[in-house]
Amino acid sequence: MNKVPLLLVPHHRKAWKPVTRKGDKIGSGSKFSGKPWLAKGETYPECQNCGKPMQLFLQLNLQDLPKPLLGEFGEGLLQMFYCTNSEPACEVDCEAFFPFAKSELLRVIQPKGEPQEIDEALPVDSFPARTITGWKELNDYPNWEEAEQLGLELSDDEIEAMEDYYPISGDKLGGWPNWVQGVEYPACPSCGETMRLVFQLDSEDNLPYMFGDVGCGHITQCKTHKEQVAFGWACG
């Protein structure tokens, strides 16, 4: 891996790549796709555009994160549901590349009691589940644009030397966002503050799904209002 410019070293962040295995972990486990934890009597989340069940893209048990992140994003389960239906094309109709689209649901819930059985409510085209069994810790660094916002000036050679390595691509927890286009942190609907990265979902990594033309998406959260979570993506 290429050498990181010295200017960026003080601005490193820890990132964690998920270690996964095939199959579902029923209940409140962390996973990609599969059966989400739903309370007894709760209706399976449906797309506000087409009215059909949305796919579970990610469920994170916030109590099972790496130790440095325990409590950072709150407690409970962070769940992301996303509509992949093509008739109608909800992703396009709802402009799901923008945060807070009608064809997606991001939420933090507190699981209590036994979850309900939901076999019949799952989308017919649900992706194969992958259970998160652990995390691989890595150092991550900002791209040139965020470095510039930090008051750092990288040379063209430094940018070229690191752009294939940092920010880290693929699915990851924490770290610096691998922006495909420009920096696009959303603002918290409650307080207007810039939301911070929780999880990066990349095209065709642990989910067999491509965001646009090999795009990359980011789950963000307000540091103060932890119930405010969002997802947006961009492609080249």
N, C-alpha and C positions, 0 to 999 in steps of 0.2 A: 504494500500500500504506500502511496506517495507521501512524502514528508509534508506535514501541515505547516503553513506559513507561521512564523513565530508570533506575528501580530494576533493570530487567532487563538493561540494556546490558552491565554487567560479566559477566553470566552467559550471554552468547551462545555458541553452538557452531556450528562449520561443518557444513553438511549439503550433500550432493551429490545432485542429481536425475540419474538415468540418462538418457543420450541413446541412443536405440535405433533400430534399423531392422528391417524384416521379414526373416525368414530365420535360419537356424542357422549357427553357427560351430563346425564339428566340432572335437572335441578339448577342450583345456583353456581355451577362451575363456569370458568372462563372458556370461551370457545368462539369459533367462527361457524356461523350457520347452526343448524340443528334446532332443537326444541328450546324456546326461551322459557325462563321462569315466569309464570303467570299466576296471579292469585286466584283462589277459588271464586268462580263466578265472573271472572274478568273476561271481556270479549277480546278475542285475538285482534291485534292492531291491524286496521285496514287503511288502505290508501284513500286520502280525501278526494282524489281525482276520479278513480275508477271504482272505488268501493270494494276492491278485492284484497285478500290478505297480502301483507307485505312480507318479504323475506327478512329473516334475522340475519344481519351481516356480522354483528359482533355483540358478544355479551362479556363484560369484564366484571369479575368479582373484585371490588376495590379493596377488600380485606386480604386478597391473595396476591397483591402486587409485590414487586421487590421492596425490601425493607426501606430504602431511601424514599420511596413514594407512598408509604402507608400513611393515610390521612390526608395526603396532598390533594386528592381529587374528591374527598368526602368518603362516605361509607355507603354500602349497599351494592346494587348492580347498575352498571352503566350499560344500557341497551341501545343498539342502533337497528332500526327496521328501515328497509329501502324497497321501493316498488320497482320491479324489473319487468312489469307487463309491457308488451309491445302493442297491444290493441285494447285501448288507446296507448300511445307511446307516452306514458306518464313522465318519464325522465325528461323528455323534450317539452311536453305540454306544461309541466310545472317548473321548468328551468331548474332541475335538481342539482345543477352545478353550483347554484347559489345556496347559502345556508338558509335554514328555516323554510324549505320548500314543502308544499302540501303532500308530496309523494314520499316523504320520509318522516321518521319519528326518532328523535333522540331524547333519552330520558334517564334519570337516576331514580331507582325505586328501592324500597326497603322490603326485602322478602321476609314474610312472616308466615309461619304455618306450613302446611304441605301444599305444593304447587298442584294445579289442576292438570288433568290429562287433556292433551290438545291434539291428538293424532288427526282427527277429522278436520281441524281448522287450518292445518299447515298448507302453505301454497303447494300446488301440485308439482311445480317445477323447482322445489327447494334444492339448494346446492348441498353436496355431501358435507356432513359436519366434520370439523377438525377441532379436537380438544387441545387447549393450551396446557402443556404439562410443565413448563418452566420458562426461564428467560435467560438470554445470553447478553451480558452487559458489554457495551461498547462506548467509546468516546465519539461524540458527534460535534460538528462545527458548522457555523452559519454559512450561507452562500454569500456571494460578493455583495448582493444588494442589502442584505441585513447587516453585513460587516460595515458597509458604508454608513448605514443608519447608526451604527455604534461609534462612528467617527474614525473608522479604520480605512486606509487606502491600500488596496492590493494591486500589485502590478498585473499586467495582462498575462505574464508568464506564470505568476502565482495562481491566478484564477484558472488558467488552462490546466495547470498541474494537478489541481485538486477537484475540478468539477466532475470528474468521473467517480469520485470517492465520497465527497461530502457536499451537502448533507447526505446522510445515509439513505439510500433508496429502499424500496420494499416496505413491508409491514413492520411497524416498530412502535414501541411505547416510549413517550418522551422524546428528548433530543430536540433537534432543529428541524423545522419543516423542509422537505425537499420540494420547494415551489417549482412547478413546471413553467409557470408564467411569472407574474410579479408577486410580491408579498400581499397576501389577502387575508389577514386576520379579521374576523368579523367583530362587531361591537356588541356588547351585552345589551339585550333589550331592556334590562332592569336599570342599569346604571350608566350605560354608554361606554364603559371601559373596554379596552382591547382584550379579547379573549385569548387564552394561551393554549398551546398544543397539548392534547392528551394522547392521541393515537393517530398514526398515519396508516391509511389503507391504500395500498398501491394496486395497480391493475394486475390481475392474474398472478397473485402471490398465494395466499392461503385461501382466497376466494376465486373461483373460476369466472371472473367477471372483469370486463374492461370498461373503465370510465372514459367514454368518448374515444379518442385516438391515443391509446396508451397513456391515459391520464393518471393523476395521483390525487387522492382525497385526504382530508384532514378533519378529525374530530377535535373540536375546541371546546373550552369551558371557561366561564367567568371565574376568576380566582375568589371573588367575594360571594357571588350568587352561584353556588355550585350546582343548583338545579338547572341552570341555564347552560345547555350543551347544544352544539350545532355541528353540522357536517357540510362541507363544500368541496368541490373538486375542480380541477382544470386540466386541460390537455394542450399539447404543443401545436 
